[in-house]
Amino acid sequence: MVAGTLAPRPSGEIKVTRETGVSALIDGGQRIGMAIMRQAVDLAIKKAKISGMAVVGLTNYASATGALGVWGRDIARNGLIGMVFSQVSEIFLFILHS
């Protein structure tokens, strides 16, 4: 909040703005990255278990998403193979059913 990158009261909601059977794009509504990652990983795992693969992207989030290995571990614990990528403004999850 001090640096101005995290809104004290985010105005937007976390919402899926695009979705198919194997993919989704999540708008974080300027919420904390870790909260959005939880929803994204859960959605990607669900889609991969149903369809055999999933690609989920995140955008418009504030702050860090936490250690990416934690999210990869959650994917593996669900019997899936996954990759989690991060850049400054977007996150991408790629998951395949093992």
PLY file of the C-alpha trace (Angstrom):
ply
format ascii 1.0
element vertex 98
property float x
property float y
property float z
element edge 97
property int vertex1
property int vertex2
end_header
0.00 0.00 0.00
2.86 2.36 0.81
4.41 1.86 -2.62
1.02 2.38 -4.28
0.91 -1.03 -5.97
-1.71 -2.57 -3.68
-5.07 -0.86 -3.33
-6.34 -0.78 0.29
-9.85 -1.47 -0.99
-9.73 -3.12 -4.42
-12.62 -1.98 -6.55
-12.89 -5.02 -8.79
-14.02 -8.58 -8.20
-12.11 -11.70 -9.15
-13.86 -12.99 -12.26
-13.34 -15.31 -15.18
-13.50 -13.11 -18.27
-13.01 -15.85 -20.89
-13.49 -19.57 -20.60
-13.54 -22.75 -22.67
-13.51 -26.39 -21.64
-9.71 -26.35 -21.36
-8.86 -22.70 -20.73
-9.72 -19.62 -18.73
-8.59 -16.04 -18.26
-9.05 -14.61 -14.78
-9.21 -10.87 -14.02
-7.92 -10.39 -10.48
-9.68 -7.09 -9.83
-6.46 -5.73 -8.27
-6.66 -8.27 -5.44
-3.60 -9.85 -3.82
-1.93 -12.29 -6.20
-1.91 -15.25 -3.80
-5.71 -15.21 -3.43
-6.15 -15.17 -7.18
-3.58 -17.95 -7.67
-5.55 -20.21 -5.33
-8.64 -19.83 -7.52
-6.65 -20.19 -10.74
-4.87 -23.36 -9.65
-8.10 -24.93 -8.42
-9.83 -24.08 -11.71
-6.90 -25.39 -13.79
-6.79 -28.66 -11.83
-10.54 -29.14 -12.29
-10.35 -28.48 -16.04
-7.32 -30.76 -16.50
-9.00 -33.63 -14.67
-12.07 -33.31 -16.90
-10.48 -32.48 -20.26
-6.96 -33.88 -19.99
-5.26 -30.49 -20.08
-5.76 -26.89 -19.00
-4.35 -23.42 -19.64
-5.29 -20.65 -17.21
-4.05 -17.07 -17.33
-4.28 -14.33 -14.71
-4.21 -10.60 -15.23
-4.94 -7.39 -13.29
-3.69 -8.54 -9.89
-1.69 -6.67 -7.29
1.31 -7.85 -5.31
3.15 -11.16 -5.47
1.60 -14.54 -6.16
3.80 -16.28 -3.61
6.35 -18.99 -4.31
5.41 -20.53 -7.64
6.69 -23.92 -6.47
3.84 -24.09 -3.96
1.32 -23.95 -6.79
3.27 -26.53 -8.79
3.27 -28.83 -5.77
-0.53 -28.54 -5.52
-0.80 -29.54 -9.16
1.48 -32.55 -8.65
-0.38 -33.64 -5.53
-3.47 -33.93 -7.71
-1.70 -36.41 -9.99
-1.11 -33.86 -12.73
1.92 -32.51 -14.57
2.01 -28.72 -14.63
4.07 -25.62 -15.25
3.52 -22.23 -13.65
5.00 -19.17 -15.35
5.10 -15.61 -14.10
5.98 -12.27 -15.61
5.42 -8.79 -14.29
1.74 -8.45 -15.15
0.46 -11.94 -15.98
0.63 -15.54 -14.78
0.10 -18.64 -16.88
-0.64 -22.20 -15.76
-0.25 -25.15 -18.13
-1.44 -28.50 -16.82
-1.61 -31.96 -18.37
-3.33 -35.00 -16.95
-0.64 -37.60 -16.23
0 1
1 2
2 3
3 4
4 5
5 6
6 7
7 8
8 9
9 10
10 11
11 12
12 13
13 14
14 15
15 16
16 17
17 18
18 19
19 20
20 21
21 22
22 23
23 24
24 25
25 26
26 27
27 28
28 29
29 30
30 31
31 32
32 33
33 34
34 35
35 36
36 37
37 38
38 39
39 40
40 41
41 42
42 43
43 44
44 45
45 46
46 47
47 48
48 49
49 50
50 51
51 52
52 53
53 54
54 55
55 56
56 57
57 58
58 59
59 60
60 61
61 62
62 63
63 64
64 65
65 66
66 67
67 68
68 69
69 70
70 71
71 72
72 73
73 74
74 75
75 76
76 77
77 78
78 79
79 80
80 81
81 82
82 83
83 84
84 85
85 86
86 87
87 88
88 89
89 90
90 91
91 92
92 93
93 94
94 95
95 96
96 97
